[in-house]
Amino acid sequence: MDVTAPQHWVSYISPFGWFQLWHPPGWKVEMAEGSLSISAPQDAGMLTINSFWLDQASQNVPSVAKLGNPKLLFATHRNLRRLAPLEVGDESIGHQGETSLSSKKPWWKKVLGRKNWRHFRLWCVRHDQVHLLALFIQAAPADPETATLARLILDTMEFANPVPVPPEMFVTQALDLAREKFPRHESQRSDQFQLRLGDARVNLLSYYRMYVNSPERFEQIVLPALQEAVDVQHGSKSFDPDLDDIRDRIMPMLYPEEMWRAEFPNFVGTPWMGGLVVLYVVDEEQAYWFLRTELLERWEIDGDELHAIALENLDRYFEQQPMELTVAGEEDKPRLLVPSHADAYNSARLLSEKFQSTLRPLLGNQFAVGALSRDFFVALTLDCPQTMDYVKSKVAPNFRQFDHPLSDKLMLVTHDGVTDYAPW
């Protein structure tokens, strides 16, 4: 039975495009650590949805009945009863009952105190390889109308057909396709969303976003990117071009210095700050490739001239497509700036003195920056210890979870340039 959501309800699409649902506009939606939470007004209850991919071909995949067994999920429970399954997905099971959400107390208070029993409704759903655990817990006393709305939200759920594979599997499938179509070029995984195909690198992040919207078109989406990475390696004008042919497409790219020295010592590199090095790439429409040291000899230029060319192109790149920044702090005194959208050259922009000068009126003559990943940096004032502590505790320890992580070190920007500042 398909449930049509009221026209004024709000649509939500899961991050990997696995499902879409609708909810009342007064319910608040939050996504944290892979878990979707939809909260009823006035703290009347919370619907939490966890989705995960389990390969049905594996012998170790638990059944829906086991995944949705409240006796295994809750340490304390009572008054358990079966619920009607949801009319979504290939398979579903439901339970309701009560569980204790008592906070941690000394043992003697646990003996004397009463448990804080809360009513819950729990469903487990499987659609293809996607599994969902949907839990609705109500405040006491339970409100039947709010519980009915939570059920209606779940009944509006529509699964993608076919269901997109998760990012890890997408990259693996792209690697398999590269090895199948281009066996003469060595291919391997590089970063989380990146393949190395011969001497070129292919960033798959934007292609995964396209794939999520049209999972049936996997090969049509990925193959052109792989083909272009191969094409630029063929012929005398590809990886051995004249400078004038590619001058306006040379861009700087920040990279961990340790990885550069270990894996790509033949690529032109300029050591920078924060354990990073500036490499130089030729930007193609679907990919980019790194410049080798022997090219500078043939072009009869040195590293300083190459760096100047790359920075000029970098500034022009962001003039043509301006960077949007998200600002945190008071309206007249920003405390922290981060890019609003991912871009392969976001953190490289910290190299630009022109960009640094645009941040000074906002953050002060001296400010700190952290190049956490290729696509994401943070710039913050020095006069707000609370902001510094927040970034230190929330952002920096998790920098390796970013796509293309760079450095966990903090750098200081002054009128004299960029220097190492302090460890996070």
N, C-alpha and C positions, 0 to 999 in steps of 0.2 A: 504494500500500500504506500504510494507516494504521498507525502504531505507537502502541500503548497504553503509556503510562509506568507504571512500578511505582507502587503506591499510596503508598509512602513518599516519592516524589520531590516536589519543591517546584515550585509553579506560578509563572510570571512572565508578566506582560502588558506589552507595549511601551507607551511613554508615549502615543502617539496611537491605541492600540487596534488597531494593524495586525495584530499576531500574538500568539499565546500559545504558550509552550513549557514544558517541565518539565525539571528538572535534579536530580541527586543532592543530598541535603541537605548533604553535605560540601563541595560546590563553592561558592565565594564569588562573589556577584554584585555588580557595581559599574556605575553609570551615570555617565559623565563626557563632557561636550561632545558629547552625542548618540550616543556609542558605548557599546554594552553589552559588558561583559567578564565572562566566567564562568571563574574560575580553579580548576584542579584542586588537590586537597590536596598539600601539600609541594612546591609550585611545579613540579609534574610537567608542566604545560602550561597554556596559556590560549586560550580560545575567545573571539574578538572578533567581534561582529556589528554592522555598520553598515547602517542602513536609510535609504532616501531615496525620494522621489517623483519619477518622471519621466513626463511626459505622452507616452503612446505615439503620440498624434496628431502630435507634433512630428517633423519630418524629421531633426532633429539628435540624436535619442536614440540612443545607442550600443546595439549588440546585447548580449545576455547574454554571448555568446562574447568580445566585446571587453572588456566590463566585468570579466570574470573571467579575463582573460589574464594569467598570472603573469609573462610576459615584459615586460608593460607596467607591472606593479605593483612588481616587484622589480628593483633595479639589478643585483643579482648573483643568479644562480640556476644550478642544475645538476640533473641526474637528473630532469628533468621527465617526468611520466607522467599520463595521463588517469585520473580517478577516476570511479566510478559516480556519476551525478547523484543528488541527493536526491529522494526520492519526495514532495516537497511543492511547492506552487505550480503555476503554469502552465508554467513553463520553468525548467530548471536545467542547470548544467554544473559539472564538478569537475576539479581538478588536484591533484597532489601533487608534491613535490620537496624541494629544499634551497635555503636562502638564507643569505647571510652577514649576521649581525647585529653585526659588529665595531664596537666603539666608536671614536670619533674618536681617531686616533693621528697622531704626526708621520710625515712621508712615509718617513723611513728605517726606522721600526718597521713600517710597512706592507710595505716590501720584505722585511725580515728575518722578520717575524712570520707566523703562520699564521692563516687566516681561521677565524672561529668559525661553522661551518656548522650550521644548525638545520633539522630536518625540519619541513615544513609541509603542511597540507591546506587547500585553498581551494575554496569553492563560491560560485557566483553564482546567485541565484534571482530570478525575476520572478513576481509574482502581481498581475494587473491592472496598476495603475500603480506598485506598490511594488516596489522592487528591494533585494535584500540581498546584502551581501558578508560571508561567514562565513569567518574565518581561524582555523585552529588551529595554533599553533606549540608544539612540544614542547622540553622541556629535553633535553640530551644525557646519556646515550643515550636514544633514543626508546623509549617504552613502548607496545607495541601495544594493551594493554588500555585504557590511558587514551585513546588515539586512537579506539578503538571506542566508548567512552563518549561522547566528543565527537560522534561521528557519530550515536549514539542520541539525544542531546539535540536535535540538529537535526531528526531524523526525527520527533520528537514535536510539531514546530511545526504550529500550526493558524492559518490566516489568517482574518480577519474577512470576512464575506460579507453585504453589500457592504463594501468597505474604506472607512473614514472618510477624508475628504480632510484634508490638513494644515491647521493653524490659519489660515495666510494665505488659503488658498482658501475656508475656511469663512466668514471675515469678508467676503470678496468676494461669496460667494453670498448672505450675509445682506443685504449692501448692494443687490445686484440684486433681492432679494425686496422690500426696503423701497421701492425705486423703482418696482417693478411694482405693488405693492399700494397704495401711498400716494403717487401722483405729485404731489399738491398740496403735499406737505411736502418741503422741501429736505433731502436726505440725503447724508451724506458720512462718510468715515472720520475718526475722531478720534485715539484712541490705538490701540495694537496690537490690543486686543480690545474696542474701543468704537466705536459709531456715534453720530453726531449726526443726529437725526431731528426736523426742525423746531427747536424750542427745548429739546428733551429729549435726554438722552444715555442710551444703552442699553449696559450692560456685558454682553458676550457670553461672558465666560469660563466662568461656571457652565453656560451653555447648551451650550457646546462640550463640556464634560465629560459632559453628558447625551447629546449627539449621538454621542459616541464609543461609548457603550454601545448606541445604537440608531440607526445611521446612516441607516436606511431611513425614519426619522421626522423628517427635517430640517425640513420646513415646519411640522409639528405642534409642534415644539419651539421654533422661532424666532418664528413668526408671533404667538403670544400676547404675547411681550415687545414686539414692534414695535407691536402693536395697543394695548397699555396706554400706551406712550409717546405715541401719537397721541390716545388717549382723554383723557388728562389735559390736553391742549391745547384741548379743545373745551368750550364752555359757560362761563358766567360764574364757576363755582365751580372751574375747573381751574387756569389760570395767573393768575387774578385772584381768589384766594379771600379769605375773611375769615380773620383771624389765628387766631381760636378754632377754625376748622375744621381747621387743619393745624399748630397750635402744637406738639403732641406728636410730630410727625414731622419737625421741622426739625433738621437735623444739620450739623455742620461738616465741611468737606472741604478738605484741603490741596491747593494747586495752585501750579505755578511762576508767580511774580509776572510775569515777562516775558511769558508766554503769556497771562495774564489781561489785562494792559494792551493787548496787541495784538489779541486775539480777542474778549474778553468784557467790555469796559469798562462795559457796562450791568448787569453782575451785581454784587450787593453783595459787597464784598471788604474784608478787614482785613489790611494788610501784617503779616507775622510775621517770623521769623528765617530764615536760611539761604537767602535768595532766594525765600521762599515766601509765599503769601498764603492767608488763610482765606476760602474761599467758603462759601455756605450753600445746602443743597439740601433739597428736600422728598422724603423717602424713600417711594417707592411699593413695592408688592410685587415688581414685576418691573423697575423702573427708578427713576431719580430725576431731578428737574429743578431748575435753579438759580433762586434768588430774585433778582428785578430790583430796582434801586434805587427805582423809583417805588412799589413796594409798601410800603416803609417810610414814605413820605409818607402814603399812604392809611391805614396802620395807626397813624400818629402815634407811632411809636417810633423810636429812633435805633440806630446800629450797636452800641453797648454793650449795649443791652437785647436785641437779636437774638442777640448773641454769648453772653450769659448763658443765654438759652433753649436755644440749640444745645448748650452744654456740659452743661446739666442733662440734656438728652435723651441726650447721648453717654454720660454716667455710668450712666444707667438702662439704656441699651442693653447695656452690658457687664456690668451686674449681672444682667440676665436671661439673657445668654449669655456667661459668663466667658471671658476670653481665656486660652488655653493658651500658655505660654512654654517655649521650649527654652533650657536653661541650659548654659553651657560653663564649665569651670574646676573647682576643687576643690570637694568636697562641701560644705564649710563656708564656702567663700569663692568665690562665683560671679564670673566675670570678664566674661561677656558674656551678654546676653539677646536673643532674637529671637522673634517670634510663630511659633507652630507651624503655624498655618493662615492662609490668605489671607482677608482681610476688607476691604471697601471703606473701613472706618473705622479700620483698625489704626493708621496713622501719625497720623491726627487725634487719637488718644488721647493723644499727647504733649502736647496742649494742656491736658489736664486736670491741675489741681494735685492732685486726689485720686489720680490714677494715678501722678503723680510721687512722691507721698509713699509709695506702696506699694513703689517701687523703691529708696528710700534705705536701708532695712535690708539690702538685698541688695548694693547697689553703692557705698554710702557717701553722705555728705551732699552731695557734689558728684560728678556723673558726666556722661559725654558721651553724646549721642544723634545718630543720623543718620537722617533720613527719606529713605531711598533710593527708595522708591516708595510709592504710595498704600496698598498692601497689606503692605509690609514695612519695618520699621525695625530698627535695632540700637542697643542701650544697653550701655555698657561702662564699666568702672572707669577711674579716672585713674592708679591706682598700679601698672599693669602695662604697661610699654612694649611688651612682646612682643605682647600682645593688640592694642594700638593699631596696631602695625606690621603685624600679620597682617590686620586689617580693612582697613587702608590699601592693602595690596598685593593682597588677594584680592577684596574686596567693592566698595569704593568705585569703582575704575576701571571696573567693569562695571555701574554702576547703570543705565545707559541700556538694558541688556538686560532689565531688569525690565519687567513690565507696568505701565503708568502711572508712568514714572520721575518723580521729584520733584527731588532735590537731591543734589549730591556734597559738600555742606558739612557740617561738624561743628558741633554746638551744645552749649553747656554748661548743665547744669541745676543751679541752686543754690536755696537757700531764698527768694531774691529773685525767682526766675523763670527764664526761658530767655533766653540771650544767644548771639550768634555766638561761636564758640570759635576755630576755626582751619580752614584748608582741609585737605582730606584730603592 
